[in-house]
Structure formats: structure tokens, C-alpha cells
Amino acid sequence: QYHLDKNWKSEILRDEVTGRFYTLMEHGRNTLVLEINTHDGTTSEYLLLEKAFVQKVKVSNGRLYFLYKDFAFSDHNLKLHRVG
């Protein structure tokens, strides 16, 4: 029951290519991506995003894309990151 967890980011992502669904949880300073089982609503850990201030997460064909702040580079710019 991920939607009852206080760390849930109230976001569900759909991979339009694979038809899979994901959701996001705060995990300390990081973001945890969970895959949602559409048959019973349970989740399984999919990926831990070890970046601060993750924004605009999207999934396409099993690949995850998101923006994050890279303070070593600049605190005003966001960087695009791809996983998978």
C-alpha cells in the first residue's frame, strides 16, 4: 500500500512502450523508484536514484530520465540524467 506511505511522492509513472507502471518514494536525500504490480497493487524496488532534488521523472522503454541539481556544477542549472 505505497499510497499510504508518508514518503510517497504522489506520482505514478507509466512506461508507454512497455506498459509498466512505477511510483516514487523519498528515501532520505534520494529517490526510490518502485515498480507497481498492476494485478495486486504491490510494489517492488526497481531503482535508487542517488541524486539530490530529482524532478520531472519519466520512463520510456525501460529507461528512466530525470532532472536533478548538480551543486558541483551550478546551483542554478538542472542536469538531465538517463538510467538504463
C-alpha positions as CSV (number, residue, x, y, z in Angstrom):
1,Q,0.0,0.0,0.0
2,Y,2.5,2.5,-1.3
3,H,-0.1,5.3,-1.4
4,L,-0.4,5.2,2.4
5,D,3.3,5.7,3.0
6,K,4.2,9.2,4.2
7,N,7.3,9.2,1.9
8,W,5.2,8.6,-1.2
9,K,5.6,11.5,-3.7
10,S,2.0,11.1,-5.0
11,E,3.2,10.3,-8.5
12,I,2.6,7.4,-10.8
13,L,4.6,7.0,-14.0
14,R,3.6,4.9,-17.0
15,D,6.1,3.5,-19.5
16,E,4.1,3.9,-22.7
17,V,6.3,1.4,-24.6
18,T,6.4,-1.5,-22.0
19,G,3.0,-0.7,-20.3
20,R,4.7,-0.9,-16.9
21,F,3.8,1.4,-14.0
22,Y,6.2,3.0,-11.4
23,T,5.9,5.3,-8.4
24,L,8.4,7.4,-6.4
25,M,9.3,7.4,-2.7
26,E,11.5,9.8,-0.8
27,H,14.4,7.8,0.6
28,G,16.5,10.2,2.8
29,R,18.0,12.6,0.3
30,N,17.5,10.2,-2.6
31,T,14.5,9.0,-4.5
32,L,13.4,5.3,-4.7
33,V,11.7,4.1,-7.8
34,L,9.2,1.3,-7.3
35,E,7.6,-0.9,-10.0
36,I,3.8,-1.3,-9.4
37,N,2.3,-4.8,-10.0
38,T,-0.9,-3.9,-11.8
39,H,-2.6,-7.2,-10.8
40,D,-2.4,-6.8,-7.0
41,G,-1.1,-3.2,-6.4
42,T,2.1,-4.4,-4.6
43,T,5.4,-2.7,-5.4
44,S,8.9,-4.0,-5.8
45,E,12.1,-2.0,-5.7
46,Y,13.2,-1.0,-9.1
47,L,16.0,1.6,-8.7
48,L,17.5,4.0,-6.2
49,L,18.3,7.5,-7.7
50,E,21.3,8.7,-5.7
51,K,20.9,12.4,-6.7
52,A,19.5,15.3,-4.8
53,F,16.5,17.3,-5.9
54,V,15.2,14.9,-8.5
55,Q,12.5,16.4,-10.7
56,K,10.4,15.5,-13.8
57,V,11.0,11.8,-13.8
58,K,9.8,10.0,-17.0
59,V,10.1,6.3,-18.1
60,S,10.3,5.2,-21.7
61,N,11.1,1.7,-23.0
62,G,12.6,0.7,-19.6
63,R,14.8,3.8,-19.4
64,L,14.4,6.4,-16.7
65,Y,15.0,10.1,-17.4
66,F,15.0,12.8,-14.8
67,L,16.4,16.3,-14.0
68,Y,18.4,17.0,-10.9
69,K,20.5,19.8,-9.4
70,D,24.2,19.3,-9.6
71,F,25.7,21.6,-6.9
72,A,29.2,20.9,-8.0
73,F,28.3,22.3,-11.5
74,S,26.0,25.2,-10.5
75,D,23.1,25.6,-8.1
76,H,21.0,27.4,-10.8
77,N,21.1,24.7,-13.5
78,L,19.5,21.3,-13.7
79,K,21.1,18.4,-15.4
80,L,19.4,15.6,-17.4
81,H,20.3,12.1,-16.4
82,R,19.4,8.8,-18.0
83,V,19.4,5.4,-16.3
84,G,19.2,2.1,-18.3
